[in-house]
Amino acid sequence: MKYMKSQMKQLIKDNKELQNRLKELMKDHELEKEFALKALYHAEVAEGGKYQLAYQALDLPKK
């Protein structure tokens, strides 16, 4: 599975919990949004993370 900024932004847009986690990461670690997005991806999405299936579903072609 590959990190894609557009998919990550869409996943966060659709999920209030991830929006809050992103804000926490940015504040607590003084990260710019782009770096916080990648950190959140690796923490919550990649390699069997809690939001992996939702992220992968964004990549499916729409019918």
ABEGO torsion letter per residue (X at the ends): XBBBAAAAAAAAAABAAAAAAAAAAAAAAGBBAAAAAAAAAAAAABGGBAAAAAAAAAABBBX
